[in-house]
Amino acid sequence: MKTLAVVVAAGLVFAGTAHATPAPAPVAHTSGKFETYSAAARAVTHDPATVPIGAKITVVGVPTIDGGTTVLLVLNGLLPNRAYGAHVHVKSCGAAPADSGPHFQHVEDPVQPSVDPAYANPRNEIWLDAHTDAKGFAQSSSTVDWQFTERHARSVVLHNEHTHTKPGEAGTAGPRLGCVNVAF
């Protein structure tokens, strides 16, 4: 007899029938305030003019019962009425914007940097583009049909603009403005 399984995390509820499958990836969660880089910093601003020191970020990654992942991004205290790109990246935040490495891709593009829409797309990567309101608040979410299992991502990076989708520029979103460490 199948039983109903329910997972509740960060206000998100996922329900489905229980199956004898491997355990899903763990829930990932981090919250922090942007600051200048230090080894202990949870969230780093690379450009305080666009990601102010003290602005807040929360990221929650929840594996779904059906084998997918939902990631929620909440931002507060950023510049008002502004577009930001945001993606999950493979490495942790560092002193330099490039230290967080490329976007995490479920199926890795053999050509790097990846700008091929066959790989750089919101089904193969986690894109969390957001637009702040008049008070600098924004939230975004992304759901993909895969989980972080053998390979894991380590951060979410805020970019200067929303993500491009055309061939030759797919997945790009301008300079890296800020980064938060998240253990996906």
N, C-alpha and C positions, 0 to 999 in steps of 0.2 A: 504494500500500500504506500502510495506517495503521500508525503506530508507537505504542507505549505511552509516555505521558508521565507522569513522576512529579515532584511538587514536595514537598520536605521543608523545613519551617520550624518552628522552635520545638517540635520533637517531633511535629508533625502531618504525616501523609502523605496526599496526595491523588493518586489515579491515575485515568487515563482515556485515551481515544484522542486522538491529536494531530489537530487540525483546522486548516485555514487560516483562522483567525479572528484578530481583533486581539489584541494582547498584553493580558493581564489587568492590572488595577491592581497597583501595587507592594505589597510586604509592608510593613506599618506595625509599628513596634516602639518601645516606650519602657519604661524602668524608672527609678524614682526613689524618693526618700524625701520624705514630706510635710514641708513647712516653711511658715513664714509667707510671705506674698506678697513677691516681689521680681521684677524684670523677668527675672532669670536663673533663677528657680525652675522646675523641671520639674513638680513636684507641689506643690499648694498646699492647706493645710488652712484651711477657713473656720470650723471649730469644733474646736479642739484637744481639747476634752473628749470628742468622739466619734470624731475622726480625729486621733490623737496625732501630735505632731511626732516625726519619726523612723520612723513606720510606713512600710512599703514597699508599692509597687504596681508591677506589670508588666502591660502590655497588648500583645498581639500580634494584628494583623489580617492574615489570610492569604486572598488571593483563591483560589478553587477553580477547577479546570479547567472545571467545568460552568457558570461564570459567576456563582457565588455568592461569599459572603465568610463566613469563620469568624473570630470575635473571641474571644480568650481573655483573661480577667482573673484575676490572682493577687494576693491581698492578704495582708499579714503584719504583725502588730503592732497590729491594730485591737482594739477592745474585744471581750472573749470572749463567745461565745454571743449574738450580736446580729445582727439582720437589717439589711441595707443594700440600698437600691435603687441601680442604676447604669445609666447610659445614655450613648450616644455623643451629643455635642452639636456644634453647628455652628461655634462660635467657640473660640478659645484661652482658657485660664484667665486671670483677671484678679484685681485686688485685691478686687472685690466679687463675691459669688456669682453674680449675674445676668450678669456679663460674658461667660460662656461661651455665652450665647444659648440658644435652644430646642433640643430634641432634633433630631437629623438625621432627616429623613424622606425615604425614597426617592421617594414621591409626596407632595408637600407639601400639607398641609391649607390651604385658602384662608382659613380662620378661625383666628386666633391669639389667645390661646394655644390650642393644639390639645388638646381633651379628647374628641374624637369617636372612638369605637373603630374606625371605618372607616379612620382615619389613625393614631391613637395605639394601635398594637398591635405585638407582637413580630415580625411579618412585614414591616412597613413601617419600623420603627425597630429599633435594636439595644439590647435589654434584657439587662443582665448582673447581675440581682439575685443577692445572695449572702447566706449566713448563716455567720458565723464559728464556729469550733470553740472549745473551752475555752482554746486558746492564742492566739486572735485571728487564726487563719489561715482563708482562704476562697479558693475558686476557682469560676469560673463561665465558661460559654461560650455563644455564640449563633451560629447559622448562618442566614443569609438568602440568598435566591436572586438577589441583585443585588450589584453592586460599586460602589465609589467611583470614578467615571470623570470625567465633566465637573465634577461638584460634589464637594467634599471636606469632610469633618468635621475638627475640630481638637482635640477633647478627649473625655475620659470623666469624667463627674461622678458622685460618690457622693452619694446622697440618704439621708434619715433613715429611710425604711421601704421595704418592697417595693412594686413598682409596682401601682397600682390599674387595674382594667379596666372598671368600670361607666361607662355614658354619663354625661357631665358631669364625670367625674373620671379618665377613661382616660388613662394615661400619667403621672399625677401620682404622686409618691413623697415628698412632704414637702420640707422645707428642704434646700438644697444644703450638704453638709458638707465636701466636698473635691473637688479637680479635678486631673487630670493632662493635660498637653499630649501629643497624639498626632497625627501628620500622616498621616491616612488618605488 
